[in-house]
Each structure stands twice: as C-alpha cells, then as structure tokens.
C-alpha cells in the first residue's frame, strides 16, 4: 500500500481480471448448438511440456439448404491470466468449417516460465458471421496491453457485444 502508484497498480490488475473472467464466462445458451457443432478433446491429460493436446471440431449440420458454414476460432485462457488466439494461428481470424466436415487440431503443451503446474482452458467459438476475436486477447497479468486502442467502425453485433464485455 505504501508503494508509489499502488492504487493504479491494483486497479489495473482488477480491470485485467474482470476482462479475463468476462471472456471465460462467455456462453451460448442455444439449446440447438449441440446439434450443430461437436468439440472433442483428444487425449487424456498433459503431464509435461511438449505433450500434445488435440481437439476434433465437427460441423454436425448435414449439407443442404439450411446448413451453414461455421467459422471456428480457438482461444487459450492460461493460468497466468493471459488469453491468446491459438487457432487459427497467424493472421487469420477464423477457419471456415463446412457442413459435415471435421477439423483436427493439435497444440503443444507449454508451461509459463517459473511454473510447475498450469490449468489452461481452450474455448472454441463457432459463428456464422466473420467475427474477429483477436482483440479479446490479453497478456499475462501485470504485462502491458499490446492490442490497438481503436476498433473497426464496422463491427458486427457479436463484436459489439464482445467489446461491451471487455470494456
């Protein structure tokens, strides 16, 4: 409490944690979602860095007039309070998944420096819109935020909701 800028530091941490929890708690209350998308964890548990965790994501809709392409994005919520988009990696915002198709994803297990145990959450998003989830990313707690402060003026309704959750 006697450190310079202690109040600012505590406030920044609370804002960071609130953003993290907001993303963690995002849920779709669509009872029909389980009929459209299946996500399976491949492998039991990770015991050391370098092990591989797999996800199998299937668009369960049958090709036809009502079936839609789903745009898939995977975020990793880490025990260091960071959030990173891990699929697709690089510049893409999502991977299209056509009705009846499956994608198999593999991710290497990593431990943040100085940690011997980590519990991470993989969060899979499937949207019909071309949604950008990258600005939900957060650095580790107490690290500076590196995403741009400005957002596109052309945000879709879901991006506007996500902006409200993280602001």
Residue pairs with C-beta under 8 A, 6 or more apart in sequence:
3 9
12 142
13 141
13 142
16 81
16 138
16 141
16 142
17 81
17 141
19 138
19 165
19 166
20 77
20 81
20 83
20 138
22 165
22 166
23 75
23 77
23 83
23 123
23 136
23 138
23 165
23 166
24 77
24 121
24 123
26 123
26 162
26 165
33 126
35 60
36 59
36 60
36 61
36 70
36 126
37 57
37 58
37 59
37 60
37 70
37 124
37 126
38 56
38 57
38 58
38 60
39 55
39 56
39 57
39 58
39 124
40 55
40 56
40 57
40 58
41 53
41 54
41 55
42 53
42 54
42 55
42 56
42 104
43 51
43 52
43 53
43 54
46 53
46 109
48 109
49 108
49 109
49 110
49 111
50 108
50 109
51 108
51 109
52 106
52 107
52 108
52 109
53 106
53 107
53 109
53 122
54 104
54 105
54 106
54 107
55 74
55 104
55 105
55 107
55 122
55 124
56 102
56 103
56 104
56 105
57 72
57 97
57 102
57 103
57 105
57 124
57 126
58 97
58 101
58 102
59 67
59 69
59 70
59 97
59 98
59 99
59 100
59 101
59 102
59 126
61 67
61 68
61 70
61 99
61 100
62 99
62 100
63 98
63 99
63 100
64 99
67 99
67 100
68 99
68 128
69 96
69 97
69 98
69 99
69 128
70 96
70 97
70 126
70 127
70 128
71 93
71 94
71 95
71 96
71 97
71 126
71 127
71 128
71 129
71 130
71 131
72 87
72 94
72 95
72 96
72 97
72 103
72 124
72 125
72 126
73 85
73 87
73 88
73 93
73 94
73 95
73 124
73 125
73 127
73 131
73 133
74 85
74 86
74 87
74 105
74 122
74 123
74 124
74 125
75 83
75 84
75 85
75 86
75 122
75 123
75 125
75 133
75 136
75 137
76 83
76 84
76 85
76 86
76 107
76 120
76 121
76 122
76 123
77 83
77 120
77 121
77 122
77 123
78 84
78 112
78 118
78 120
78 140
79 112
79 115
79 117
79 118
79 119
79 120
80 112
80 115
80 118
80 140
80 141
81 138
81 140
81 141
82 137
82 138
82 139
82 140
82 141
82 143
83 136
83 137
83 138
84 137
85 133
85 134
85 136
85 137
86 107
86 122
87 95
87 105
87 107
88 94
88 95
93 130
93 131
93 132
93 133
93 134
94 125
94 127
94 130
94 131
94 133
95 103
97 103
97 126
107 122
111 117
111 118
112 118
112 140
125 131
125 133
127 158
129 156
129 157
129 158
130 156
131 156
131 158
131 159
131 162
132 152
132 159
133 162
134 147
135 147
135 148
135 151
135 162
135 163
135 166
136 162
136 166
137 147
138 145
139 145
139 146
151 159
151 163
152 159
155 163
